[in-house]
Amino acid sequence: MNKFLSELAKNLDPYTPGEQPKDKKYIKLNTNESPYGPSPKVLEAIKTQATEDLRLYPDPESTVLIKAASDFYKLPEEMIFAGNGSDEVLAFAFAAFYSGKKLVFPEVTYSFYPVYCNLFDVDYIEIPMGENLSIDTSLMKSASCGVVFPNPNAPTGEMIDLDMIRAILESNTDSVVLVDEAYIDFGGISCSQLVKEYENLLVVQTFSKSRSLAGMRIGLAFGSVQLIEGLNRVKNSFNSYPLDRLAQYAGVAALEDNEYYVKMQSKIIKTRKETITELERMGFGILNSYANFIFVSHSMVQAEDIYKKLKENNVLVRYFKKPGIDNYVRITIGTDDQMKILFQNLEKILKG
């Protein structure tokens, strides 16, 4: 054990991100990045801002980005927060609203949540999954404490409808309900407009998936004035400059060129549908997905073997060696050509 660690650091169990290997070229279907590049207008905005002004600190309030987000999402600027990727926004939310309190979230969900709980002294309960790894929303309604869940869920891709989200909010009026919408643009319906009605709702989104900017680290949160003030209190106690100048203007350009991203999202949704059809033909069981990934299993071949054999052939998918999901792999939807290579490799694996 590292003798220099604090007691807090000694007890942490850090998050393990998806593989980012550098040893050779892989088809990366493991970290839910977009297979398509950013809008050309985004790249131009980055070039325009890459001037000698980079010697100066960026705007700590991300004013230009929040104004653009206000116009795009039809929400007041004081109900929007910008952070260094949605992971940082989530961390600030855990610190601001759940530290020292009780929280519930699904047993199978984004694996950063329990990490944040350990970091910020949050007492948490994992809700057991229902049939086909569905989320038992009845336990969220009766929680009487903080609630966090991704919508669509990760890694399953399941979607909770707006009526149920309303029911959860109305059953937990004294606690913050956080809806993590990292994958909302791939077929789901955002609940961001509900922040006008419910002061206890915080909605978090990212530019990493549907806006092809994982390398820029841009996250947003939408909520009541009280909730945004809470995020700012934590932000300004940790890092007053979370978003650099290039990221702020890249985010603005991404919002302004929504037509480009709608086209890319439509392509991914089309490929997802075709991928499901092809994998079902091969005998895979696939959970219903509203995200840019699918969660699949096969009765004849173990998921870990599929993961390892695909990696041997330079195709990366995500495998979680955890009880309840250790016979599934999560596959990011790539380009049509990338998916064809995936299919060819899976055919070989299934034939033994």
C-alpha positions as CSV (number, residue, x, y, z in Angstrom):
1,M,0.0,0.0,0.0
2,N,1.2,3.5,-0.9
3,K,2.3,5.0,2.5
4,F,1.6,8.5,1.2
5,L,-2.1,8.0,0.5
6,S,-4.7,9.6,2.7
7,E,-7.3,7.4,4.3
8,L,-9.8,8.6,1.7
9,A,-7.6,7.7,-1.2
10,K,-6.7,4.2,0.3
11,N,-10.4,3.3,0.3
12,L,-11.2,4.4,-3.3
13,D,-12.0,1.9,-6.0
14,P,-11.4,4.0,-9.1
15,Y,-13.5,3.8,-12.3
16,T,-12.0,1.7,-15.1
17,P,-12.5,3.4,-18.5
18,G,-12.9,1.4,-21.7
19,E,-9.6,0.4,-23.3
20,Q,-7.7,3.0,-25.3
21,P,-4.9,0.8,-26.6
22,K,-1.9,2.4,-28.4
23,D,-0.1,-0.8,-29.5
24,K,-1.8,-1.2,-32.9
25,K,-4.8,-0.2,-34.9
26,Y,-8.2,-1.4,-33.7
27,I,-11.8,-1.0,-34.7
28,K,-13.0,0.6,-31.5
29,L,-16.5,-0.5,-30.7
30,N,-15.9,-0.3,-26.9
31,T,-16.3,3.3,-25.6
32,N,-19.4,4.6,-27.4
33,E,-17.6,7.3,-29.3
34,S,-19.1,8.5,-32.5
35,P,-17.8,6.8,-35.7
36,Y,-18.2,10.1,-37.5
37,G,-16.1,13.2,-37.0
38,P,-17.3,16.6,-35.7
39,S,-19.1,19.1,-37.9
40,P,-16.7,21.0,-40.2
41,K,-18.0,24.2,-38.6
42,V,-16.8,22.9,-35.3
43,L,-13.3,22.3,-36.7
44,E,-13.3,25.8,-38.2
45,A,-14.4,27.3,-34.9
46,I,-11.4,25.6,-33.1
47,K,-9.0,26.9,-35.7
48,T,-10.4,30.5,-35.4
49,Q,-9.9,30.4,-31.6
50,A,-6.4,29.0,-31.7
51,T,-4.7,32.4,-31.4
52,E,-2.4,34.1,-29.0
53,D,-5.3,34.6,-26.7
54,L,-4.7,31.1,-25.5
55,R,-2.2,32.7,-23.1
56,L,-5.2,34.1,-21.2
57,Y,-7.5,32.2,-18.9
58,P,-10.8,31.2,-20.5
59,D,-14.1,32.6,-19.3
60,P,-14.8,30.8,-16.0
61,E,-18.6,31.1,-16.6
62,S,-18.5,29.6,-20.2
63,T,-20.8,32.5,-21.2
64,V,-20.8,32.0,-24.9
65,L,-21.6,28.3,-24.6
66,I,-24.3,28.8,-22.0
67,K,-26.0,31.4,-24.2
68,A,-25.9,29.1,-27.2
69,A,-27.3,26.3,-25.1
70,S,-30.0,28.6,-23.8
71,D,-31.1,29.4,-27.4
72,F,-30.9,25.8,-28.4
73,Y,-32.7,24.2,-25.5
74,K,-35.1,27.0,-24.9
75,L,-34.1,27.4,-21.2
76,P,-33.0,30.4,-19.3
77,E,-29.2,30.8,-19.0
78,E,-29.5,30.7,-15.2
79,M,-30.8,27.1,-15.5
80,I,-27.8,25.8,-17.4
81,F,-24.3,24.7,-16.2
82,A,-21.3,23.9,-18.3
83,G,-18.5,21.6,-17.1
84,N,-15.5,19.6,-18.3
85,G,-17.4,16.7,-19.7
86,S,-20.5,15.2,-18.2
87,D,-18.3,13.1,-15.8
88,E,-17.2,16.3,-14.0
89,V,-20.7,17.6,-14.0
90,L,-21.9,14.4,-12.4
91,A,-19.1,14.6,-9.8
92,F,-20.1,18.1,-8.9
93,A,-23.7,17.0,-8.6
94,F,-22.8,14.1,-6.2
95,A,-20.8,16.5,-4.1
96,A,-23.4,19.2,-4.1
97,F,-26.6,17.2,-3.5
98,Y,-25.7,13.7,-2.2
99,S,-22.6,14.0,0.1
100,G,-23.5,12.6,3.5
101,K,-26.9,11.6,2.3
102,K,-28.6,8.5,0.9
103,L,-28.9,7.7,-2.8
104,V,-30.4,5.0,-5.0
105,F,-29.5,3.9,-8.5
106,P,-29.9,0.7,-10.6
107,E,-27.7,-2.2,-9.9
108,V,-26.6,-2.4,-13.5
109,T,-25.8,1.1,-14.6
110,Y,-22.9,3.5,-15.2
111,S,-20.1,2.2,-13.1
112,F,-18.8,5.7,-12.1
113,Y,-21.8,6.2,-9.8
114,P,-20.5,4.0,-6.9
115,V,-17.0,5.5,-7.4
116,Y,-18.5,9.0,-6.8
117,C,-20.4,7.7,-3.8
118,N,-17.2,6.4,-2.2
119,L,-15.4,9.7,-3.0
120,F,-18.1,12.0,-1.7
121,D,-19.3,9.9,1.3
122,V,-22.6,9.0,-0.2
123,D,-24.6,6.1,1.3
124,Y,-26.1,4.3,-1.7
125,I,-28.4,1.4,-2.4
126,E,-28.4,-0.5,-5.8
127,I,-31.8,-1.3,-7.1
128,P,-32.0,-5.0,-8.3
129,M,-32.7,-5.3,-12.0
130,G,-36.0,-6.7,-13.3
131,E,-36.6,-9.1,-16.2
132,N,-34.2,-8.6,-19.1
133,L,-32.2,-6.2,-17.0
134,S,-35.0,-3.7,-16.9
135,I,-35.0,-1.0,-14.2
136,D,-37.5,-1.4,-11.4
137,T,-38.9,2.1,-11.3
138,S,-41.3,1.3,-8.5
139,L,-38.3,1.2,-6.1
140,M,-37.2,4.6,-7.4
141,K,-40.7,6.0,-6.7
142,S,-40.6,4.7,-3.1
143,A,-37.0,5.7,-2.4
144,S,-37.7,8.9,-0.4
145,C,-34.1,9.9,-1.1
146,G,-31.8,11.0,-4.0
147,V,-32.2,9.1,-7.2
148,V,-29.7,8.8,-10.2
149,F,-30.1,6.9,-13.4
150,P,-29.0,7.2,-17.0
151,N,-31.7,7.5,-19.6
152,P,-31.1,5.5,-21.8
153,N,-29.5,3.3,-19.2
154,A,-25.9,2.2,-19.7
155,P,-24.8,-0.5,-20.5
156,T,-28.3,-1.9,-21.3
157,G,-29.8,0.9,-23.5
158,E,-33.2,0.8,-21.8
159,M,-35.4,3.9,-21.8
160,I,-37.7,5.2,-19.1
161,D,-40.6,7.2,-20.4
162,L,-41.5,10.8,-19.3
163,D,-44.6,9.8,-17.3
164,M,-42.5,7.5,-15.1
165,I,-39.9,10.2,-14.6
166,R,-42.6,12.6,-13.5
167,A,-43.8,9.9,-11.0
168,I,-40.3,9.5,-9.6
169,L,-39.9,13.3,-9.3
170,E,-43.3,13.7,-7.5
171,S,-42.4,10.9,-5.1
172,N,-39.1,12.4,-4.1
173,T,-39.8,16.1,-3.9
174,D,-37.3,16.8,-1.1
175,S,-34.4,15.1,-2.9
176,V,-32.6,15.7,-6.2
177,V,-33.4,13.3,-9.0
178,L,-30.6,13.2,-11.5
179,V,-31.2,12.0,-15.1
180,D,-28.0,11.3,-17.0
181,E,-28.9,11.7,-20.7
182,A,-25.5,10.9,-22.3
183,Y,-27.3,8.8,-25.0
184,I,-30.6,10.7,-25.3
185,D,-30.1,11.7,-29.0
186,F,-30.1,8.2,-30.3
187,G,-33.9,7.6,-30.1
188,G,-34.9,8.8,-26.6
189,I,-37.0,11.7,-25.5
190,S,-35.2,14.2,-23.3
191,C,-36.8,15.3,-20.0
192,S,-34.8,18.6,-20.1
193,Q,-37.9,20.7,-20.4
194,L,-39.3,19.2,-17.2
195,V,-36.7,21.3,-15.2
196,K,-39.2,24.2,-15.7
197,E,-41.8,22.2,-13.7
198,Y,-39.7,20.3,-11.1
199,E,-37.2,22.2,-8.9
200,N,-35.6,18.8,-7.8
201,L,-34.8,17.6,-11.4
202,L,-31.2,17.8,-12.7
203,V,-30.6,16.7,-16.3
204,V,-27.0,16.1,-17.5
205,Q,-25.9,15.8,-21.1
206,T,-22.6,15.4,-22.9
207,F,-21.2,16.4,-26.3
208,S,-19.0,13.2,-26.3
209,K,-21.5,10.9,-28.0
210,S,-24.0,12.4,-30.4
211,R,-21.9,15.5,-31.1
212,S,-18.6,13.7,-31.8
213,L,-16.6,15.7,-29.3
214,A,-15.4,13.1,-26.8
215,G,-11.9,14.6,-27.2
216,M,-13.1,18.1,-26.2
217,R,-14.8,17.2,-22.9
218,I,-18.0,19.3,-22.8
219,G,-20.9,18.6,-20.5
220,L,-24.1,20.5,-19.6
221,A,-26.6,20.3,-16.8
222,F,-30.1,21.7,-16.8
223,G,-32.0,22.4,-13.5
224,S,-33.6,24.9,-11.3
225,V,-31.7,28.0,-10.2
226,Q,-31.1,26.4,-6.8
227,L,-29.5,23.3,-8.4
228,I,-27.3,25.3,-10.8
229,E,-26.2,27.5,-7.9
230,G,-25.2,24.3,-6.1
231,L,-23.1,23.1,-9.0
232,N,-21.4,26.5,-9.2
233,R,-20.6,26.4,-5.5
234,V,-18.8,23.1,-5.9
235,K,-17.2,24.1,-9.2
236,N,-15.7,27.3,-7.8
237,S,-14.4,25.3,-4.8
238,F,-12.6,22.9,-7.1
239,N,-11.7,24.4,-10.5
240,S,-12.9,27.9,-11.5
241,Y,-11.9,27.3,-15.2
242,P,-13.4,23.9,-16.1
243,L,-13.9,24.5,-19.9
244,D,-11.0,25.8,-22.0
245,R,-11.5,28.5,-24.7
246,L,-11.4,26.0,-27.6
247,A,-14.0,23.7,-26.0
248,Q,-16.4,26.6,-25.3
249,Y,-16.4,27.7,-28.9
250,A,-16.5,24.2,-30.3
251,G,-19.6,23.6,-28.2
252,V,-21.2,26.7,-29.6
253,A,-20.5,25.6,-33.2
254,A,-21.8,22.1,-32.5
255,L,-25.1,23.5,-31.2
256,E,-25.4,25.9,-34.2
257,D,-24.8,23.1,-36.7
258,N,-27.5,20.8,-35.4
259,E,-28.5,19.8,-38.9
260,Y,-25.2,18.0,-39.4
261,Y,-25.5,16.1,-36.1
262,V,-29.1,15.0,-36.8
263,K,-27.9,13.4,-40.0
264,M,-25.1,11.6,-38.2
265,Q,-27.5,10.4,-35.4
266,S,-29.9,9.1,-38.1
267,K,-27.1,7.2,-39.7
268,I,-26.1,5.6,-36.4
269,I,-29.8,4.7,-35.6
270,K,-30.1,3.1,-39.1
271,T,-26.9,1.1,-38.6
272,R,-28.1,0.0,-35.1
273,K,-31.3,-1.4,-36.6
274,E,-29.4,-3.3,-39.3
275,T,-26.9,-4.6,-36.8
276,I,-29.6,-5.9,-34.5
277,T,-31.2,-7.7,-37.5
278,E,-27.9,-9.3,-38.5
279,L,-26.9,-10.4,-34.9
280,E,-30.3,-11.9,-34.3
281,R,-29.8,-13.9,-37.5
282,M,-26.6,-15.2,-35.9
283,G,-28.5,-16.3,-32.7
284,F,-27.6,-13.4,-30.4
285,G,-30.0,-12.1,-27.8
286,I,-30.2,-8.3,-27.8
287,L,-31.7,-6.0,-25.3
288,N,-33.8,-3.2,-26.7
289,S,-31.6,-0.1,-27.1
290,Y,-32.2,3.6,-27.5
291,A,-28.5,4.4,-27.4
292,N,-25.5,4.2,-29.8
293,F,-24.7,0.7,-28.5
294,I,-26.3,-2.6,-28.0
295,F,-25.9,-5.1,-25.2
296,V,-25.8,-8.7,-26.5
297,S,-25.3,-12.3,-25.4
298,H,-25.2,-15.7,-27.1
299,S,-26.3,-19.0,-25.7
300,M,-23.5,-21.0,-27.4
301,V,-20.4,-18.8,-26.8
302,Q,-19.4,-17.1,-23.6
303,A,-19.2,-13.3,-23.7
304,E,-15.6,-13.2,-22.4
305,D,-14.5,-15.5,-25.2
306,I,-16.2,-13.3,-27.8
307,Y,-14.5,-10.3,-26.3
308,K,-11.1,-11.9,-26.3
309,K,-11.3,-13.4,-29.8
310,L,-12.6,-10.2,-31.3
311,K,-9.6,-8.4,-29.7
312,E,-7.2,-10.9,-31.1
313,N,-8.6,-9.8,-34.5
314,N,-8.3,-6.1,-33.8
315,V,-11.9,-5.4,-32.9
316,L,-12.6,-4.0,-29.5
317,V,-16.0,-4.4,-27.6
318,R,-16.7,-3.8,-23.9
319,Y,-16.9,-6.7,-21.5
320,F,-17.9,-6.3,-17.9
321,K,-16.8,-9.1,-15.7
322,K,-19.6,-8.5,-13.1
323,P,-22.3,-10.8,-11.8
324,G,-25.5,-10.6,-13.7
325,I,-24.0,-9.2,-16.9
326,D,-20.9,-11.3,-17.3
327,N,-22.4,-13.1,-20.3
328,Y,-23.0,-9.9,-22.3
329,V,-20.8,-7.7,-24.4
330,R,-21.6,-4.1,-25.2
331,I,-21.0,-3.1,-28.8
332,T,-20.8,0.5,-29.9
333,I,-22.5,1.2,-33.3
334,G,-19.8,2.1,-35.8
335,T,-19.8,2.8,-39.5
336,D,-21.4,0.2,-41.8
337,D,-18.0,-1.0,-42.9
338,Q,-16.9,-1.4,-39.3
339,M,-20.0,-3.4,-38.5
340,K,-19.4,-5.7,-41.6
341,I,-15.9,-6.5,-40.2
342,L,-17.5,-7.2,-36.8
343,F,-20.1,-9.6,-38.4
344,Q,-17.3,-11.5,-40.3
345,N,-15.4,-12.0,-37.1
346,L,-18.5,-13.1,-35.1
347,E,-19.4,-15.6,-37.8
348,K,-15.9,-17.2,-37.5
349,I,-16.1,-17.2,-33.7
350,L,-19.6,-18.9,-33.7
351,K,-18.3,-21.6,-36.1
352,G,-15.5,-22.4,-33.7
